[in-house]
C-alpha cells in the first residue's frame, strides 16, 4: 500500500476508534443500527484469514529450503514466546499483589458464563488432542487455526523433500499468498469505517457495564491495564531495541493499523492479515520469518492474555478471601502461561481458558461471572498487546543470523 494512502487509512482508523467509543456512549441506537457495517468488516477479515494462514505457513516453511533449518528458527521462536509471556505474567502477579484490587470488593453472587461452562469439562489433554486435525476441511470451516498450522507445517516440510515434483505446488501457494495479501490491502481501505461501526456498536451494547468499569471493578481493570501498559511500553520495546535492533517509534507507527484493528475486533486471528501486511510491507521484516512467526504467534503467543489471566485469578482469590501462598502463585504463573497458549485468537478465549487456572488452585469458577461484565473492554486491551508482542517477535527472530 502506498505510504500516503496508508497514513490516511491509519488516521481514519484512529479517528474511527475514538468517535466510535464516544459515539457508542451517547448515540447507542445509531450504532446498533450500523453494526452490520462492522460485521461486514469483520467478515472480510475472517474471509482471508484461513487461506492466508495455510498459504503463508506453507510458503514460510518451504522458503527455508531445507526443512532441517526450521529447527533453530522454531526453537528461537518458542523461546521468544515463552520468555515474553513469562515476563508479562510476572508483571501481572507483582501488580495484583501490590494493588490488591479484590480486597473490599463484595462478591456480587457470580454466575458462570455459558461459553465458560461449556469448556468446564475440557482438560489440557483435550487441547493436545485438538492440535491434530482429524479433518482439515472441518478445521477450516470452524476456523480452528492451530490444527491448520500443524497441517501446514507438515505439508510445507514434506513439499521440500520431493524435489521437482514439489515445485509447482510451492509456486501455487506462493501465488495464493500474494493474491491474499492484495485482497488484504483492499480490505484495509474499508477499515476506518469498519472499526468505527464495530467499536461503536460494542460500546453501545455494553453501556451499562461502563459504570462497573469505573466503580467496583475499576481497580481490577486498572491493574490489568497498568500491567499491559508496562509490558507493552517497557518490556517489549526494550526487547525490540536490543534484540531486534529496531528503532521503536517508527516500528510502532507502522503497526498502527493492526493495533487499532486488534482493539476493535478483540481477535488476534482476525487481525492477522493486517498484522502481516504491516510487518512485512511497512516494517520490512523478512517474509520468510514473519510468515512463520506471525500465524503461530497469533494463536499461541499471547502476552496480554497471560497477564490478564494471572491478574484475574488472583483478583478472584482476593474477593473470596482466599489467601494464595507463593507455591500457589507459582502454579498460577505456570497455568496462566499455558492457558494463554491454549487460548484461540478470538474474543473472550482467554476468559474461557481461565478455567484451567482457577481449577489448578481450586478457585470457584463463579468468580469469572464477576469479571465478565468488563471483559469486552479488557479483551480489546489484551488483544492489542498480544498483536504487538507477535510483531516484535517477528523482528527479533528475523534478526537472528540464520537468515543473513
Ligand atoms: N481475544 C484475545 C486474542 O484474540 C484472546 C483472549 O481472549 O485473551 O488475542
Boltz pocket constraint, residues with backbone or C-beta under 6 A from the ligand:
constraints:
  - pocket:
      binder: B
      contacts: [[A, 266], [A, 267], [A, 268], [A, 269], [A, 298], [A, 302], [A, 304], [A, 305], [A, 343], [A, 344], [A, 345], [A, 346], [A, 347], [A, 348], [A, 349], [A, 350], [A, 351], [A, 379], [A, 382], [A, 383], [A, 386]]
      max_distance: 6.0
